[in-house]
Amino acid sequence: MFEESFNMNDLHSENFDLCRICLSEPEADRRLKFLHVLKNNESYFQLNLQIEELLGIKIESNDIKPKIVCENCYKSLFSWFEMKKKAQESQIVINYIATKKVLNKT
């Protein structure tokens, strides 16, 4: 099914500059910005770690695979990261409330 909807010959990039997630090419859309996955130094949101944790894709500096992501995929990843963080914080509150209710019943 993948082969039917996507032709490998459609990838014109000879130097393998593609979004690691959606396969967008910088040369196909010059308005679209791309970020290098391993050069992202924000301690709050480490892009390579989030790609691995959220998508199961490990990006290593010594492989030949693409190491960039487009801004659209970056925004989606960041939204999922924020949602995951919010859910974890909510679970702390829910666990506290549940524990308090159990203690009050005894």
C-alpha positions as CSV (number, residue, x, y, z in Angstrom):
1,M,0.0,0.0,0.0
2,F,2.8,2.4,0.9
3,E,4.4,1.7,-2.5
4,E,1.2,2.6,-4.3
5,S,0.9,6.0,-2.7
6,F,4.5,6.9,-2.6
7,N,7.0,6.5,-5.4
8,M,10.7,6.4,-4.2
9,N,11.7,8.1,-7.5
10,D,9.7,11.2,-6.4
11,L,12.5,12.0,-3.9
12,H,14.7,14.3,-5.9
13,S,17.1,15.1,-3.1
14,E,20.5,13.6,-4.0
15,N,22.1,14.6,-0.7
16,F,19.3,13.0,1.4
17,D,18.1,16.3,2.9
18,L,14.6,15.2,3.9
19,C,12.4,15.7,6.9
20,R,13.1,12.6,8.9
21,I,9.4,12.3,9.8
22,C,7.3,13.4,6.8
23,L,9.9,13.3,4.0
24,S,9.4,17.0,3.0
25,E,12.4,18.3,1.0
26,P,13.9,21.8,1.6
27,E,14.4,22.2,-2.1
28,A,10.7,21.5,-2.8
29,D,9.4,24.3,-0.5
30,R,11.8,27.1,0.2
31,R,9.4,28.8,2.6
32,L,9.4,25.8,4.9
33,K,12.0,25.9,7.6
34,F,14.0,22.9,8.8
35,L,15.7,22.2,12.0
36,H,18.8,20.0,12.5
37,V,17.8,17.3,15.1
38,L,21.1,16.9,16.7
39,K,22.0,20.6,16.9
40,N,19.0,21.5,18.9
41,N,20.5,22.6,22.3
42,E,17.3,23.6,24.2
43,S,17.5,21.8,27.5
44,Y,13.7,22.1,27.8
45,F,12.8,20.3,24.5
46,Q,15.6,18.0,23.2
47,L,14.3,17.3,19.7
48,N,16.3,14.0,19.2
49,L,15.1,12.6,22.5
50,Q,11.5,13.5,21.9
51,I,11.6,11.9,18.4
52,E,12.9,8.8,20.0
53,E,10.5,8.8,22.9
54,L,7.3,9.9,21.1
55,L,7.9,8.2,17.7
56,G,10.3,5.4,18.3
57,I,12.8,6.8,15.8
58,K,16.4,6.9,17.0
59,I,18.6,9.4,15.2
60,E,22.3,8.9,15.5
61,S,25.1,11.1,14.4
62,N,27.0,8.3,12.8
63,D,24.3,7.1,10.4
64,I,23.6,8.4,6.9
65,K,19.9,9.0,7.4
66,P,18.4,12.5,7.4
67,K,18.9,14.5,10.5
68,I,16.5,17.4,9.9
69,V,12.8,17.9,10.5
70,C,10.5,20.4,9.0
71,E,8.8,23.1,11.1
72,N,5.4,21.4,10.7
73,C,6.7,18.2,12.2
74,Y,8.6,20.1,14.9
75,K,5.4,21.9,15.9
76,S,3.4,18.6,16.0
77,L,6.1,17.0,18.2
78,F,6.2,20.0,20.5
79,S,2.5,19.9,20.9
80,W,2.6,16.2,21.8
81,F,5.5,16.9,24.2
82,E,3.4,19.6,25.9
83,M,0.4,17.3,26.1
84,K,2.4,14.5,27.6
85,K,3.9,16.9,30.1
86,K,0.5,18.2,31.0
87,A,-0.9,14.7,31.4
88,Q,1.9,13.7,33.7
89,E,1.3,16.8,35.8
90,S,-2.4,16.0,35.9
91,Q,-1.7,12.5,37.0
92,I,0.3,13.8,40.0
93,V,-2.7,15.9,41.1
94,I,-5.2,13.0,40.5
95,N,-3.0,10.6,42.4
96,Y,-2.8,13.1,45.3
97,I,-6.6,13.6,45.4
98,A,-7.3,9.8,45.1
99,T,-4.8,9.1,48.0
100,K,-6.4,11.8,50.1
101,K,-9.9,10.4,49.5
102,V,-8.8,6.9,50.5
103,L,-7.2,8.2,53.7
104,N,-10.3,10.2,54.6
105,K,-12.4,7.1,54.3
106,T,-10.4,5.2,56.9
